[in-house]
Amino acid sequence: MTIKTFTRPFTQQEPINQEAIEAAIEVLKSGRLHRYNTIENELSEVSLLEEEYAAYQGSKYCLACASGGYAMSIALKAAGLKPGEGVLTNTFTLAPVPGSISNAGGVPIFVEITKDLVLDLDDLSKKASASDARFLLISHMRGHLVNMDKLMQIVNEFNLILIEDCAHTMGAQWKKQKSGNFGLAGCFSTQTYKHLNSGEGGLLTSNDEEFMARAIIYSGSYMLYERHSAAPSSEVFSDIRLQTPNYSGRMDNLRASILRPQLKNLENSINRWNERYQTVESMLIKIRGIEVPQRLSEERYVGSSIQFRIPGITKSEADLFINKNKKLGVELKWFGNDDPNGFTSNHKSWKYVSQQQLNKSDDILSSLFDLRLPLTFSIDDCIHLSKIIIECSNDFIKK
Ligand SMILES: *Cc1c(COP(=O)(O)O)cnc(C)c1O
């Protein structure tokens, strides 16, 4: 085999842009890092970010907070989740999703996925009807949007309170409607590996004033909610401010200052991600025995990672396949492992949740491989890594 080893790191993000660096230096010079540490007539960087993100998202309100996981747990609390209540969610997701349900006092009820890596809507109907669950925390995992029209029919039929985990769909749309705007709330992450990078951080959006007032008080606003500009008017807080505990999880001005210039660039980043995604997709899709999840034409996705399946591959073959790729510098993640590995885990390792039978998803996940496509990869890099994957898959494809 003569293929050259791939030498680029899969976890290397682009540098923070110059405008963001300069904005961060200004915050540092001011010494006013706390979001409520403002001088007269000043709107903090965090408030400005909330305004700008609400405008980008097309939502009335936005709250910036400590992480995406935090945004999801206070969203569930602010939506009225009671201790011990069930929350429907995807089987295929990452640890912060069941973690946020547990943190909010709820119990995850896992819904099967399809081979296109979206929620299985038949299983959703079945479990919504069997469980009496009031909440659906849908995780648009790896940026795959389910048919949102059909989803909303089920949400309406069962009167579910919908919260969207948009950690991988910031900027994505279904028929021109932004992901995150379909239900009560959208939850976003600005952790390093997502679409905006502040190291850690989260954004929560909604059009519901009482929900947002509760979320703001939960986030640790003391009685300073009037300094939020993408927030409901102060009358909405009159009872809520006394009835809602403070679960401190604010964002600070330093992070907000580096996010604001990145937000201006988000559309451009999305186009660059999609060029990379489509490069890899177009090469893998040609190989018989490799399946790439199908995207619906109503979907505008953000291809910051790509997934593919080799149907029929066994667990030991999957190991060999991953090692072969690794030797050539291509880092694949595999969701079929019962033991968690770094960021990758599956429902069998979330042992604080009672085990649930999810045979369909288990079967799909055992043949599923996943890789990041950071913007530090060039198009040539994407061609190179696709060639390696194709070469390595030869021995494992079921002819
Ligand atoms: C990253 C991520 C989140 C949020 O993560 P934080 O690290 O808490 O910001 C939520 N859901 C999914 C699917 C994620 O990958």
PDBQT file of the ligand as one rigid body, heavy atoms in Angstrom, charges set to zero:
ROOT
HETATM    1  C1  LIG A 401     -21.126  19.209  23.347  1.00  0.00    +0.000 C 
HETATM    2  C2  LIG A 401     -22.500  18.728  23.412  1.00  0.00    +0.000 A 
HETATM    3  C3  LIG A 401     -23.433  19.299  24.288  1.00  0.00    +0.000 A 
HETATM    4  C4  LIG A 401     -23.113  20.386  25.261  1.00  0.00    +0.000 C 
HETATM    5  O1  LIG A 401     -21.898  20.216  25.817  1.00  0.00    +0.000 OA
HETATM    6  P1  LIG A 401     -21.126  21.169  26.828  1.00  0.00    +0.000 P 
HETATM    7  O2  LIG A 401     -19.782  20.567  26.852  1.00  0.00    +0.000 OA
HETATM    8  O3  LIG A 401     -21.869  21.049  28.115  1.00  0.00    +0.000 OA
HETATM    9  O4  LIG A 401     -21.160  22.571  26.298  1.00  0.00    +0.000 OA
HETATM   10  C5  LIG A 401     -24.725  18.835  24.230  1.00  0.00    +0.000 A 
HETATM   11  N1  LIG A 401     -25.096  17.882  23.367  1.00  0.00    +0.000 NA
HETATM   12  C6  LIG A 401     -24.240  17.313  22.512  1.00  0.00    +0.000 A 
HETATM   13  C7  LIG A 401     -24.738  16.279  21.567  1.00  0.00    +0.000 C 
HETATM   14  C8  LIG A 401     -22.910  17.706  22.516  1.00  0.00    +0.000 A 
HETATM   15  O5  LIG A 401     -22.041  17.137  21.675  1.00  0.00    +0.000 OA
ENDROOT
TORSDOF 0
